[in-house]
Amino acid sequence: MKKNLFLLGLLVCSMATMAQTEKADKPETWYFKLGASYFNQTASTEFPVVGGQLPNRDVYAGTLTNNKLVSRESVTGSFGQGFRSGITAGYRFSARLGVEMSANYYVSNEKTMAQTTNRLASYNPQTTVATYVDFTANGEIKAFDLAPAIVMFLGESHGFEPYTKVGVIVPIHGTLDIKTDRTYTSFVGANQVAATNAYSKDVVKPNATLGFMAALGTSYKLGSHISAFAELEYRNFTVHGKTKETTIYTENGVDKLNATTSFRAGSTASNHTNYQDHLDVNSNNALTNPNGVDQTKPMDELSSYVGISGLGLTLGLKYSL
């Protein structure tokens, strides 16, 4: 009897000890995070063709009949540099393991994608009128994405709780906005006779894609439910174009989007592009189709890729239920 009472007492003590341990180790189940990030690009690659222009920085010089390329360099970079804001919902299965789902909005820094200075655009020997073009094309990415991730918590010490996480990036909506400024200057001999300042905005929509992310972070308790957190995050993914639409085109501030001018047709082919994996004789592109371009249909161009890889620091607040 005494032996049974001893065993019963031991069992009760063990259960009490386990309950206290579980209570001490029991993590928050749900938590929410609000943060802001700044990313720097980690890889620099050559930008794609922009509106038929190679991704170069070109400088021309010479005479009316001998305008030569005197300098050329490739324009490289990525859209991985920029600001991001996001909200995250997390759930901890145990003291060590959890999952997160983040919703983020990202705006990249503006990047120069192509630039040309003083290129002879046209020359009429009968009237000796020469027209030069200077242009700069700048791109900017705006994107909304979801990022599910698995989180491994490494244990709390002195209010700090470091953790690591890996996951994927699923872009939900995004565009590459390309803003191009062109100046057409006409001369008769050495005398300027006309100048046209043209501005266009092209909106490129991407195909569906997936990216990868990994982060190392820590939280620090500010109160019973509030913590501050910091994360160092690496992300890597590329996107390629699906369609492009010219949404704005002006000449000297006047809307010419659908008008035929000296510099563009103002047609469906001028304002719309479908990106393809290859071009052939059936493509609506003058380079490969012997019949030229059907101006009533969207232009076909090769699909281009841009990178959004970067290394970023996120700072924010965490609320645990």
C-alpha positions as CSV (number, residue, x, y, z in Angstrom):
1,M,0.0,0.0,0.0
2,K,2.8,2.4,0.9
3,K,4.5,1.5,-2.3
4,N,1.4,2.3,-4.3
5,L,1.0,5.6,-2.5
6,F,4.7,6.4,-3.2
7,L,4.2,5.7,-6.9
8,L,1.0,7.8,-7.0
9,G,2.8,10.7,-5.3
10,L,5.7,10.4,-7.7
11,L,3.3,10.4,-10.6
12,V,1.5,13.5,-9.3
13,C,4.8,15.3,-8.8
14,S,5.9,14.3,-12.3
15,M,2.7,15.6,-13.9
16,A,3.0,18.9,-12.0
17,T,6.6,19.3,-13.1
18,M,5.6,18.5,-16.7
19,A,2.7,21.0,-16.6
20,Q,5.0,23.7,-15.3
21,T,7.6,23.0,-18.0
22,E,5.0,23.1,-20.7
23,K,3.6,26.3,-19.4
24,A,7.1,27.8,-19.3
25,D,8.0,26.6,-22.8
26,K,4.6,27.3,-24.3
27,P,5.1,29.8,-27.2
28,E,2.6,32.3,-28.5
29,T,0.4,30.7,-31.1
30,W,-0.5,33.6,-33.3
31,Y,1.5,36.8,-33.9
32,F,1.5,39.7,-36.3
33,K,4.3,41.8,-37.6
34,L,4.5,45.2,-39.3
35,G,7.7,46.3,-40.9
36,A,9.6,48.4,-43.5
37,S,12.6,47.3,-45.5
38,Y,15.4,48.8,-47.7
39,F,17.1,46.5,-50.2
40,N,20.4,46.8,-52.1
41,Q,20.8,44.9,-55.4
42,T,23.1,41.9,-55.2
43,A,23.5,41.1,-58.9
44,S,24.0,43.5,-61.8
45,T,23.1,42.2,-65.3
46,E,22.5,43.9,-68.7
47,F,19.1,45.4,-69.1
48,P,16.8,44.2,-71.9
49,V,16.1,46.0,-75.1
50,V,13.9,49.1,-74.4
51,G,11.5,50.1,-77.2
52,G,13.8,48.7,-79.9
53,Q,16.9,50.4,-78.3
54,L,19.8,48.3,-77.1
55,P,20.7,48.7,-73.4
56,N,23.6,50.9,-74.1
57,R,24.9,54.4,-73.2
58,D,25.8,55.8,-76.7
59,V,27.4,59.1,-77.7
60,Y,27.5,60.2,-81.3
61,A,29.5,63.1,-82.9
62,G,30.5,64.3,-86.3
63,T,29.0,66.1,-89.3
64,L,25.7,66.0,-91.0
65,T,26.8,63.4,-93.4
66,N,29.2,61.6,-91.1
67,N,27.6,61.2,-87.6
68,K,29.6,58.5,-85.9
69,L,29.3,56.5,-82.7
70,V,32.3,57.7,-80.6
71,S,31.4,56.0,-77.2
72,R,29.4,53.0,-76.1
73,E,29.0,51.2,-72.8
74,S,26.6,48.6,-71.6
75,V,24.0,49.7,-69.1
76,T,23.8,47.2,-66.3
77,G,22.0,46.9,-63.0
78,S,18.9,45.3,-61.5
79,F,15.7,46.4,-59.8
80,G,16.6,44.8,-56.6
81,Q,17.3,48.1,-54.9
82,G,14.4,49.8,-53.3
83,F,11.9,50.1,-50.5
84,R,9.3,47.6,-49.2
85,S,6.6,47.7,-46.6
86,G,4.7,44.6,-45.4
87,I,2.5,42.9,-42.9
88,T,3.0,39.4,-41.7
89,A,0.8,36.8,-39.9
90,G,2.6,34.0,-38.1
91,Y,1.7,30.8,-36.2
92,R,4.0,28.8,-33.9
93,F,3.4,25.1,-33.8
94,S,6.0,24.7,-31.0
95,A,8.7,26.6,-29.2
96,R,11.0,26.0,-32.2
97,L,8.8,25.8,-35.3
98,G,6.4,28.1,-37.0
99,V,5.1,29.4,-40.3
100,E,4.5,32.9,-41.7
101,M,2.6,34.5,-44.5
102,S,3.7,38.0,-45.5
103,A,2.0,40.5,-47.8
104,N,4.5,43.1,-49.2
105,Y,4.5,46.1,-51.5
106,Y,7.8,46.9,-53.2
107,V,8.9,50.0,-55.1
108,S,12.3,49.8,-56.7
109,N,14.7,52.7,-57.3
110,E,14.5,54.2,-60.7
111,K,17.2,52.8,-63.0
112,T,18.5,54.1,-66.4
113,M,18.0,51.4,-68.9
114,A,19.2,53.0,-72.1
115,Q,20.6,56.4,-73.2
116,T,21.7,58.0,-76.4
117,T,23.2,61.4,-77.1
118,N,23.2,63.3,-80.4
119,R,22.4,60.5,-82.8
120,L,21.5,61.5,-86.3
121,A,17.8,60.3,-86.7
122,S,17.2,61.6,-90.3
123,Y,18.8,63.7,-93.0
124,N,17.3,65.0,-96.2
125,P,20.1,66.0,-98.6
126,Q,17.6,67.9,-100.8
127,T,16.7,70.3,-98.0
128,T,19.8,69.8,-95.9
129,V,17.6,69.3,-92.9
130,A,19.2,67.0,-90.3
131,T,17.3,65.8,-87.2
132,Y,19.2,64.5,-84.1
133,V,17.7,62.5,-81.3
134,D,18.7,62.4,-77.6
135,F,16.9,60.1,-75.3
136,T,17.0,58.5,-71.8
137,A,14.8,55.6,-70.7
138,N,14.4,55.0,-67.0
139,G,12.6,52.0,-65.4
140,E,10.9,51.4,-62.1
141,I,9.2,48.3,-60.7
142,K,6.2,48.4,-58.5
143,A,5.0,45.0,-57.2
144,F,2.7,43.3,-54.6
145,D,3.7,39.8,-53.5
146,L,2.9,37.1,-51.0
147,A,5.7,35.3,-49.2
148,P,5.0,32.0,-47.3
149,A,7.9,30.9,-45.1
150,I,8.9,28.3,-42.6
151,V,10.4,29.7,-39.4
152,M,12.9,28.1,-37.0
153,F,13.1,29.8,-33.6
154,L,16.5,29.4,-31.9
155,G,15.5,30.1,-28.3
156,E,15.1,33.2,-26.1
157,S,17.8,34.7,-24.0
158,H,17.7,38.1,-22.2
159,G,14.7,39.2,-24.2
160,F,16.2,38.4,-27.6
161,E,14.9,35.5,-29.7
162,P,16.9,34.9,-32.9
163,Y,15.3,32.9,-35.7
164,T,15.8,31.9,-39.3
165,K,13.3,31.4,-42.1
166,V,13.2,30.3,-45.7
167,G,10.3,30.6,-48.2
168,V,9.1,31.5,-51.6
169,I,8.0,34.8,-53.2
170,V,4.8,34.8,-55.2
171,P,4.2,38.0,-57.1
172,I,0.5,38.8,-57.3
173,H,0.6,42.0,-59.2
174,G,3.3,44.2,-60.6
175,T,4.5,46.4,-63.4
176,L,7.7,47.7,-64.9
177,D,7.1,51.4,-65.8
178,I,9.5,52.7,-68.4
179,K,9.6,56.5,-68.8
180,T,11.4,57.8,-71.8
181,D,12.4,61.4,-72.6
182,R,13.3,62.1,-76.2
183,T,14.5,65.4,-77.8
184,Y,14.4,65.7,-81.6
185,T,16.3,68.7,-82.8
186,S,16.4,69.7,-86.5
187,F,19.1,71.8,-88.1
188,V,19.6,73.4,-91.5
189,G,23.4,73.7,-91.6
190,A,24.4,75.1,-88.2
191,N,21.0,76.7,-87.6
192,Q,18.4,75.1,-85.4
193,V,14.9,75.2,-87.1
194,A,12.8,73.0,-84.8
195,A,12.8,71.1,-81.6
196,T,10.3,68.5,-80.3
197,N,10.4,67.1,-76.7
198,A,8.6,63.8,-76.6
199,Y,7.7,61.9,-73.5
200,S,6.3,58.3,-73.2
201,K,5.4,55.9,-70.5
202,D,5.3,52.2,-71.2
203,V,3.8,49.7,-68.7
204,V,5.2,46.2,-68.9
205,K,3.2,43.4,-67.3
206,P,5.1,40.2,-66.4
207,N,4.4,36.5,-66.7
208,A,3.8,34.4,-63.6
209,T,7.0,33.5,-61.7
210,L,8.3,32.3,-58.3
211,G,11.2,33.6,-56.2
212,F,13.3,32.4,-53.2
213,M,13.9,34.2,-49.9
214,A,15.9,33.4,-46.8
215,A,16.3,35.6,-43.7
216,L,18.1,35.7,-40.3
217,G,16.4,37.8,-37.7
218,T,15.8,38.4,-34.0
219,S,13.0,39.9,-31.9
220,Y,13.4,41.7,-28.6
221,K,10.6,41.9,-26.0
222,L,9.4,45.4,-25.2
223,G,6.4,44.2,-23.2
224,S,4.2,41.1,-22.6
225,H,2.8,41.2,-26.1
226,I,5.0,43.7,-28.0
227,S,8.4,43.1,-29.5
228,A,10.7,44.9,-31.9
229,F,12.3,42.8,-34.6
230,A,15.1,43.1,-37.2
231,E,15.7,40.8,-40.2
232,L,18.5,40.5,-42.8
233,E,16.8,39.0,-45.9
234,Y,18.2,37.8,-49.2
235,R,15.8,37.3,-52.1
236,N,16.4,36.1,-55.6
237,F,14.0,36.0,-58.6
238,T,13.7,37.3,-62.1
239,V,10.6,38.2,-64.2
240,H,10.0,38.3,-67.9
241,G,7.6,40.4,-69.8
242,K,4.2,39.3,-71.1
243,T,2.8,42.5,-72.6
244,K,3.7,46.2,-72.9
245,E,1.4,49.1,-73.4
246,T,2.2,52.7,-74.1
247,T,-0.1,54.6,-71.8
248,I,1.3,58.2,-72.3
249,Y,2.9,59.8,-75.3
250,T,3.2,63.6,-75.7
251,E,5.1,65.9,-77.9
252,N,5.8,69.3,-76.5
253,G,3.2,68.6,-73.8
254,V,0.4,67.8,-76.3
255,D,-1.2,64.3,-76.2
256,K,-0.2,62.4,-79.3
257,L,-0.8,58.8,-78.1
258,N,-3.1,57.9,-81.0
259,A,-2.0,60.5,-83.5
260,T,0.4,59.9,-86.4
261,T,3.4,62.2,-86.2
262,S,6.8,62.5,-87.7
263,F,8.2,60.2,-85.0
264,R,5.6,57.4,-84.6
265,A,2.6,55.9,-86.2
266,G,0.2,56.3,-83.2
267,S,-1.3,52.9,-84.1
268,T,-2.1,49.6,-82.3
269,A,1.4,48.4,-83.1
270,S,2.9,51.6,-81.7
271,N,1.0,51.4,-78.4
272,H,0.8,47.6,-77.8
273,T,3.4,44.8,-77.6
274,N,3.1,41.1,-77.1
275,Y,6.3,39.4,-75.9
276,Q,7.2,36.1,-77.5
277,D,9.8,33.4,-77.0
278,H,10.9,33.6,-80.6
279,L,10.3,35.7,-83.8
280,D,9.7,34.3,-87.3
281,V,8.2,35.2,-90.6
282,N,4.7,35.1,-89.1
283,S,5.6,37.5,-86.2
284,N,4.3,41.1,-86.4
285,N,7.9,42.5,-86.5
286,A,9.6,44.1,-89.4
287,L,12.9,42.3,-88.7
288,T,11.5,38.9,-89.5
289,N,8.3,39.4,-91.4
290,P,8.8,40.2,-95.1
291,N,5.5,42.0,-95.2
292,G,6.5,44.4,-92.5
293,V,4.4,45.4,-89.5
294,D,0.6,45.3,-89.5
295,Q,-0.2,48.5,-87.7
296,T,-3.6,47.3,-86.7
297,K,-2.2,44.5,-84.5
298,P,0.1,44.5,-81.5
299,M,3.8,44.4,-82.2
300,D,5.7,41.1,-81.5
301,E,9.0,41.4,-79.6
302,L,11.3,39.0,-77.8
303,S,10.5,38.5,-74.2
304,S,12.9,40.3,-71.9
305,Y,14.0,39.4,-68.4
306,V,14.9,41.7,-65.5
307,G,16.3,40.8,-62.0
308,I,14.9,41.8,-58.7
309,S,17.5,40.1,-56.5
310,G,18.6,42.0,-53.4
311,L,19.8,41.9,-49.8
312,G,17.7,44.0,-47.4
313,L,17.2,45.0,-43.8
314,T,13.7,45.0,-42.3
315,L,12.8,46.8,-39.0
316,G,9.4,46.6,-37.4
317,L,7.1,45.7,-34.5
318,K,5.6,42.3,-33.5
319,Y,2.4,41.7,-31.6
320,S,1.8,38.3,-30.0
321,L,-1.6,37.1,-28.9
